[in-house]
């Protein structure tokens, strides 16, 4: 049985999430409880609050607080060409199928600060598909979307980006795609020329267009089972028949009610293909 203090803290946490949902329509109520509590404990300390109730008061009465809180609540950890084998699998196994389409739409769900968007744009440029592709980069965090639009990253991250690009089968030098200055690397603005940045929530928003490829990696792991199921249903409805879905290395469609809509295309790299039949 929970102690009185622990029970009170749990109630405060739920009320905080409920308050965020009711006032700002950001719904974190169905995220993984353990992950959400860990993040909110960090946020509570960051804002100098002794309790979740104090944090709730600030969020409800000081609207600017929400923008500063969102980075604690959403996934903000990524690298360019993160998990290089995934991008190599896209290059070698998925791209040949995508070449058969006269035009392409790629949805990067939970794009964070844009590392995966630029990775995908570079890959498609190297494979000659960029000019017929529109990239939809979505996230619920407006601050992250602004960073993605800017395409500027700390210079000390570039060595890892470069190694990942090489291991992902890169056909050029990553340095061809950015310029440096003031300790930062700015990626070529033409890489986002065909990108559409949009606020979109997998929790509450509807289907996002009709796409041939969806990449949503290391996002589902933070959702509870029902919310995972909702997101996978959105992906299924958004994909054309025989379209592709890529998810994170620790994620799976196995327990989803929508799992039968997909076939395993590359088990190791967690790439699925929507079945062709009705």
C-alpha positions in Angstrom: 0.0 0.0 0.0 1.3 3.5 -0.9 2.3 5.8 1.9 0.2 8.9 2.4 3.0 11.2 0.9 3.4 8.9 -2.2 -0.3 8.8 -2.7 -0.6 12.6 -2.4 2.3 13.0 -4.9 0.6 10.7 -7.4 -2.7 12.7 -7.1 -0.8 15.9 -7.7 1.0 14.5 -10.7 -2.3 13.4 -12.3 -3.9 16.8 -11.6 -0.9 18.5 -13.2 -1.3 16.5 -16.4 -5.1 17.0 -16.3 -4.6 20.8 -16.0 -2.1 20.9 -18.9 -4.7 19.0 -21.0 -7.7 21.1 -20.1 -6.0 24.5 -20.5 -3.5 23.9 -23.4 -4.9 20.7 -25.1 -1.6 18.9 -24.8 -2.4 15.4 -23.6 0.3 13.6 -21.6 -2.2 11.6 -19.5 -1.5 8.3 -21.4 2.2 8.5 -21.5 4.2 5.8 -19.7 3.7 6.7 -16.0 7.2 5.9 -14.9 8.8 7.9 -17.7 6.4 10.8 -17.1 7.0 10.9 -13.3 10.8 10.8 -13.9 10.6 13.8 -16.3 8.3 15.8 -14.1 10.5 15.3 -11.1 13.3 16.8 -13.1 11.1 19.6 -14.2 9.9 20.3 -10.6 13.6 20.7 -9.5 14.4 22.8 -12.5 11.6 25.3 -11.7 12.4 25.3 -8.0 9.0 23.8 -7.0 8.7 21.7 -3.9 5.6 19.9 -5.2 3.8 19.1 -8.4 0.9 21.3 -7.2 3.3 24.3 -7.1 4.4 23.4 -10.6 0.7 23.1 -11.7 0.1 26.6 -10.3 2.9 28.1 -12.4 1.8 26.2 -15.5 -1.8 27.3 -15.2 -1.2 30.9 -14.1 2.0 31.7 -16.1 1.4 30.5 -19.6 5.0 31.1 -20.7 5.9 28.2 -18.3 4.4 25.6 -20.6 6.9 26.3 -23.3 9.8 25.8 -20.9 8.1 22.7 -19.5 7.5 20.9 -22.9 11.2 19.9 -23.4 11.0 17.9 -20.2 7.8 16.1 -21.4 8.8 15.3 -24.9 11.6 13.2 -26.4 14.5 15.5 -27.2 17.4 13.0 -27.6 18.5 12.2 -31.2 21.5 12.2 -33.6 21.7 12.4 -37.3 21.6 8.9 -38.8 21.0 7.5 -35.4 21.2 3.7 -35.5 23.0 3.7 -38.9 21.8 0.2 -39.8 18.3 1.6 -39.9 19.2 4.2 -42.5 21.3 1.7 -44.4 18.3 -0.6 -44.6 16.1 2.3 -45.9 18.8 3.0 -48.5 19.3 -0.6 -49.7 15.9 -2.2 -49.2 13.2 0.5 -49.0 14.4 3.1 -51.5 14.2 0.6 -54.5 10.5 0.3 -53.8 10.0 4.1 -53.3 11.7 4.7 -56.7 8.5 3.2 -58.4 6.4 6.2 -57.2 6.3 9.4 -59.4 6.0 11.5 -56.2 6.6 10.7 -52.5 5.5 11.9 -49.1 7.6 11.0 -46.1 6.3 11.7 -42.6 8.8 12.1 -39.7 6.6 11.9 -36.6 8.2 13.3 -33.5 11.0 15.1 -35.4 12.4 16.8 -32.3 15.1 19.2 -33.3 15.3 17.9 -36.9 18.2 15.5 -36.8 16.2 12.8 -38.5 14.7 15.1 -41.0 18.1 16.2 -42.3 19.3 12.6 -42.2 16.4 11.6 -44.4 16.8 14.6 -46.8 20.5 13.8 -47.3 19.7 10.2 -47.9 17.0 11.0 -50.4 19.3 13.5 -52.1 22.1 10.9 -52.4 19.6 8.5 -53.9 18.2 11.0 -56.4 14.7 11.1 -54.9 14.8 14.4 -53.0 13.3 16.4 -55.9 10.1 14.3 -56.0 9.6 14.1 -52.2 7.8 16.2 -49.6 9.0 15.7 -46.1 6.5 16.3 -43.3 8.3 16.9 -40.0 5.9 17.0 -37.0 6.2 17.4 -33.3 4.1 18.8 -30.4 7.0 21.0 -29.2 7.1 24.3 -30.9 10.5 25.1 -29.6 11.9 21.9 -31.1 10.2 22.6 -34.5 12.0 26.0 -34.5 15.3 24.3 -33.9 14.5 21.9 -36.7 13.7 24.8 -39.1 17.1 26.4 -38.2 19.1 23.3 -38.8 21.9 24.5 -36.5 23.8 22.0 -34.2 26.7 22.2 -31.8 30.0 21.5 -33.6 31.0 18.9 -31.0 28.1 16.7 -32.3 29.3 16.6 -35.9 31.9 13.9 -35.4 29.2 11.4 -34.3 26.9 12.6 -37.1 29.7 12.0 -39.6 30.5 8.5 -38.4 26.8 7.6 -38.4 26.4 8.9 -42.0 29.4 6.8 -43.1 28.1 3.7 -41.4 24.6 4.3 -43.0 26.2 4.0 -46.4 26.6 7.7 -47.2 27.7 8.4 -50.7 29.4 11.7 -50.0 31.0 13.5 -47.2 28.7 14.9 -44.6 30.7 18.1 -44.6 29.3 18.8 -48.1 26.0 19.6 -46.4 26.9 22.1 -43.7 29.0 25.2 -43.0 30.6 26.0 -39.7 31.1 29.1 -37.6 31.0 30.2 -33.9 31.3 26.6 -32.7 28.2 25.5 -34.6 27.3 23.7 -37.8 24.5 25.1 -40.0 23.0 22.6 -42.5 22.4 23.6 -46.0 19.0 25.4 -46.1 18.1 23.6 -49.4 17.8 20.4 -47.4 14.6 21.7 -45.9 13.4 23.3 -49.1 10.9 20.4 -49.5 10.1 20.1 -45.8 6.8 21.1 -44.2 7.1 21.6 -40.4 3.9 21.2 -38.4 2.6 20.9 -34.9 0.9 17.5 -34.7 0.1 15.3 -31.7 -0.1 11.5 -32.0 -2.3 11.6 -28.9 -5.1 13.8 -30.1 -4.7 14.8 -33.8 -6.1 13.0 -36.8 -4.4 11.3 -39.8 -1.6 13.3 -41.4 -1.9 13.1 -45.1 -1.2 10.0 -47.3 2.3 8.9 -47.2 4.7 6.2 -48.6 7.1 6.2 -45.7 6.6 7.0 -42.0 9.5 7.2 -39.6 8.6 7.4 -35.9 11.5 6.2 -33.9 11.8 6.1 -30.1 8.5 7.8 -29.5 6.1 4.9 -28.9 8.3 3.6 -26.1 7.1 6.6 -24.0 3.4 5.8 -24.6 1.2 3.4 -22.7 -0.4 0.5 -24.6 -3.6 2.2 -25.5 -1.8 5.3 -26.8 0.7 3.1 -28.8 -2.3 1.5 -30.4 -3.8 4.8 -31.3 -0.6 6.0 -32.9 -0.1 2.8 -34.9 -3.7 3.1 -36.1 -2.9 6.6 -37.4 0.2 5.3 -39.2 -1.8 2.5 -40.8 -4.5 5.0 -42.0 -1.9 7.4 -43.3 0.2 4.9 -45.3 -0.7 3.9 -48.8 -0.9 0.2 -49.4 2.6 -1.3 -49.5 3.9 1.8 -47.7 6.6 1.6 -45.0 6.8 2.3 -41.3 10.0 2.5 -39.4 10.0 2.5 -35.5 12.7 2.4 -32.8 14.9 -0.5 -32.0 13.2 -1.2 -28.7 9.7 -0.8 -30.1 7.3 -3.3 -31.7 3.9 -3.7 -33.4 3.5 -7.1 -31.9 0.8 -6.3 -29.3 -1.1 -3.7 -31.3 -4.6 -4.4 -32.5 -3.4 -3.0 -35.8 -0.5 -5.4 -36.1 -2.3 -7.5 -38.8 -2.3 -4.4 -41.1 1.5 -4.7 -41.4 4.1 -7.3 -42.5 7.6 -7.4 -41.1 9.9 -6.1 -43.8 13.1 -5.9 -41.9 12.9 -7.4 -38.5 16.3 -6.4 -37.2 15.8 -2.7 -38.1 12.1 -2.6 -37.2 10.8 -1.7 -40.6 7.3 -2.8 -41.5 5.3 -2.7 -44.7 1.6 -2.1 -44.8 -0.2 -5.1 -46.4 -1.6 -4.6 -49.9 -4.9 -6.3 -49.4 -8.0 -4.5 -48.1 
